Amino acid sequence: MDDTISAGDGHIHDQHEYPIDYADDDEDFEQSHVTHDYVSPSGSPYWIHVVLDHIKPKINSIVDSCGAALSMYKNYASEAGFDARLGTIRTTKSDIITQRHFLCNREGKPRTAKVDTLDPQHNKIQRRKYSFRCKCKEKNVFILLHGTNTYIVDDFLEQHTHVLFGKDNMFLSRTKSKLDYSQKMFIHNLSKQIIGASRASFPSPLIHP
């Protein structure tokens, strides 16, 4: 099924399933992740991260390219303590990006699957899947300035519906839990010695890479 939806002179592509990768840079984590928790008029709690002013996106601020917009948001998400992913993208017929959404990775409704308990096909043991989505509304929207190659911050909502990662536990995030190339090679080399990936991920002090 094609995820492209015609929209006037352009197209909208739904890309909610692609998390954003971050480069490991310890200098990015010198500032502690500080959050303020609030309660909305309807009684729902939400959290706002405290980051340096020059890191936080600002409405009407301009960036040189869509790539620069992505870099800005990656840095902001890393400093603020949350995982991010690419959202909707709007393009022209000539594939020029006119609008780009960046979202908190916990945006969206939790995925649930209906199971017919009378169906013998569902009697087998199934893997338990934890749904981490909680309808988080945080987003950052960039649009192309007409007649230029630059983009402007058109919308920015910084409220999260969930607690954010702290400086000391950012390693628990989905992004930071990914293995880099050297770690993958280390596990691959240990596998040649019949050492499984799980054990290789937590090697004995006697084993050195």
C-alpha positions as CSV (number, residue, x, y, z in Angstrom):
1,M,0.0,0.0,0.0
2,D,1.3,3.4,-1.0
3,D,1.7,5.8,2.0
4,T,1.6,8.8,-0.3
5,I,-1.5,10.9,-0.1
6,S,-2.1,13.5,-2.8
7,A,-2.4,17.0,-1.4
8,G,-3.0,19.7,-4.0
9,D,0.2,20.3,-5.9
10,G,2.2,18.1,-3.5
11,H,2.3,14.9,-1.7
12,I,2.2,13.9,1.9
13,H,4.3,10.9,3.1
14,D,3.7,9.3,6.5
15,Q,7.0,8.3,7.9
16,H,6.2,7.7,11.5
17,E,8.2,4.5,11.8
18,Y,11.7,5.9,11.3
19,P,13.5,6.9,14.6
20,I,16.2,9.5,14.3
21,D,19.8,8.5,14.9
22,Y,22.1,10.6,17.0
23,A,25.9,10.8,17.0
24,D,27.6,10.0,20.3
25,D,29.2,13.2,21.7
26,D,29.8,13.4,25.4
27,E,30.0,17.2,25.2
28,D,26.3,17.2,24.3
29,F,25.5,16.0,27.8
30,E,27.4,18.4,29.9
31,Q,24.1,20.2,30.8
32,S,21.8,18.2,33.1
33,H,18.4,17.4,31.9
34,V,16.0,19.4,33.9
35,T,12.2,19.3,33.5
36,H,9.3,21.1,34.9
37,D,6.0,19.2,35.4
38,Y,2.7,21.0,35.1
39,V,-1.0,20.2,35.1
40,S,-3.3,21.4,32.3
41,P,-6.7,23.0,32.9
42,S,-8.3,19.6,32.1
43,G,-6.2,18.0,34.9
44,S,-3.7,16.1,32.6
45,P,0.0,16.3,33.6
46,Y,2.6,17.3,31.1
47,W,6.4,17.9,31.2
48,I,8.6,20.6,29.6
49,H,12.3,20.2,29.4
50,V,14.7,23.0,30.3
51,V,17.5,23.5,27.8
52,L,19.8,26.3,26.8
53,D,17.9,29.1,24.9
54,H,20.0,28.8,21.7
55,I,19.3,25.0,21.5
56,K,15.5,25.3,21.7
57,P,13.6,25.8,18.4
58,K,11.9,29.1,18.1
59,I,8.9,30.1,15.9
60,N,10.0,32.0,12.8
61,S,13.7,31.1,13.2
62,I,15.3,30.2,9.8
63,V,17.7,27.3,8.9
64,D,19.6,26.9,5.7
65,S,18.3,23.5,4.6
66,C,16.1,20.6,5.6
67,G,19.3,18.8,6.7
68,A,20.1,21.7,9.0
69,A,16.5,21.5,10.4
70,L,17.1,17.8,11.1
71,S,20.4,18.5,12.8
72,M,18.8,21.3,15.0
73,Y,16.0,18.9,16.1
74,K,18.4,16.0,16.8
75,N,20.5,18.2,19.0
76,Y,17.5,19.6,20.8
77,A,16.0,16.1,21.5
78,S,19.4,14.9,22.7
79,E,19.8,17.8,25.1
80,A,16.2,17.7,26.3
81,G,16.2,13.9,27.1
82,F,13.8,12.3,24.7
83,D,13.8,10.1,21.6
84,A,12.6,11.6,18.3
85,R,11.5,10.4,14.9
86,L,10.7,11.7,11.5
87,G,7.0,12.6,11.0
88,T,5.0,13.7,8.0
89,I,6.8,15.1,4.9
90,R,5.1,17.2,2.3
91,T,6.8,17.5,-1.2
92,T,6.0,19.0,-4.6
93,K,5.7,16.9,-7.7
94,S,9.4,17.5,-8.3
95,D,10.2,16.1,-4.9
96,I,11.1,19.4,-3.3
97,I,10.4,19.2,0.4
98,T,8.0,22.0,1.4
99,Q,7.1,20.9,4.9
100,R,8.8,18.6,7.4
101,H,7.5,17.3,10.8
102,F,9.7,16.1,13.6
103,L,8.0,14.3,16.5
104,C,8.6,12.8,19.9
105,N,9.0,9.0,19.5
106,R,6.1,8.5,21.9
107,E,3.7,10.4,19.7
108,G,0.6,8.4,18.6
109,K,-1.8,6.0,20.2
110,P,-0.7,2.7,21.8
111,R,-0.9,-0.2,19.4
112,T,-3.4,-2.9,20.4
113,A,-4.4,-6.1,18.7
114,K,-7.7,-7.9,19.1
115,V,-7.3,-11.6,19.8
116,D,-10.0,-14.1,19.3
117,T,-9.6,-16.4,22.4
118,L,-11.8,-19.1,20.7
119,D,-9.4,-19.3,17.8
120,P,-7.0,-22.3,18.3
121,Q,-4.4,-20.4,16.2
122,H,-4.0,-17.9,19.1
123,N,-3.4,-20.6,21.8
124,K,0.3,-20.6,21.1
125,I,2.7,-18.5,23.2
126,Q,3.0,-15.0,21.8
127,R,5.8,-12.5,22.4
128,R,4.7,-9.7,24.8
129,K,5.2,-6.3,23.2
130,Y,5.3,-3.2,25.2
131,S,3.6,-0.2,23.7
132,F,5.6,2.9,24.5
133,R,3.4,5.4,22.7
134,C,1.2,7.7,24.9
135,K,-0.2,10.3,22.6
136,C,2.6,12.7,23.2
137,K,2.0,16.0,21.4
138,E,5.5,17.4,21.1
139,K,6.4,18.4,17.6
140,N,8.5,20.7,15.5
141,V,7.4,21.7,12.0
142,F,9.6,23.4,9.3
143,I,8.2,24.8,6.1
144,L,10.1,25.9,3.0
145,L,10.2,29.7,2.4
146,H,8.7,30.4,-1.0
147,G,11.4,31.2,-3.6
148,T,14.3,30.1,-1.4
149,N,16.1,27.0,-0.3
150,T,15.7,27.9,3.4
151,Y,13.2,26.7,6.0
152,I,11.4,28.4,8.8
153,V,10.1,27.0,12.1
154,D,6.3,27.2,11.6
155,D,5.1,25.3,14.6
156,F,6.7,24.1,17.9
157,L,5.0,22.4,20.7
158,E,7.3,21.4,23.6
159,Q,4.9,19.8,26.1
160,H,5.4,16.0,26.6
161,T,2.8,13.7,28.1
162,H,5.4,11.6,29.8
163,V,8.5,11.9,32.0
164,L,11.7,12.6,30.2
165,F,15.1,11.0,30.4
166,G,17.6,12.4,32.9
167,K,21.2,13.0,32.2
168,D,22.3,9.9,34.0
169,N,19.8,7.5,32.4
170,M,19.8,8.8,28.8
171,F,21.6,5.5,27.9
172,L,18.2,3.8,28.5
173,S,16.7,5.6,25.5
174,R,16.0,3.7,22.3
175,T,18.5,5.8,20.4
176,K,21.4,5.3,22.8
177,S,20.7,1.6,23.2
178,K,21.8,1.0,19.6
179,L,25.1,-0.6,19.0
180,D,27.8,1.3,17.1
181,Y,30.1,-0.3,14.5
182,S,32.9,-1.2,16.9
183,Q,30.4,-2.9,19.3
184,K,28.9,-4.9,16.5
185,M,32.3,-6.0,15.4
186,F,33.2,-7.0,18.9
187,I,30.1,-9.2,19.2
188,H,30.7,-10.6,15.8
189,N,34.3,-11.6,16.7
190,L,33.1,-13.2,19.9
191,S,30.5,-15.2,18.0
192,K,33.3,-16.9,16.2
193,Q,34.3,-18.3,19.6
194,I,30.8,-19.6,20.2
195,I,29.9,-16.8,22.5
196,G,26.3,-15.6,22.0
197,A,25.2,-12.0,21.5
198,S,23.6,-11.7,24.9
199,R,26.7,-12.7,26.7
200,A,28.9,-10.7,24.4
201,S,26.9,-7.6,25.2
202,F,27.8,-8.0,28.9
203,P,31.3,-9.5,28.7
204,S,33.2,-11.0,31.6
205,P,36.0,-8.9,33.1
206,L,38.3,-11.5,31.8
207,I,37.3,-10.9,28.2
208,H,38.8,-7.9,26.5
209,P,37.8,-6.5,23.0
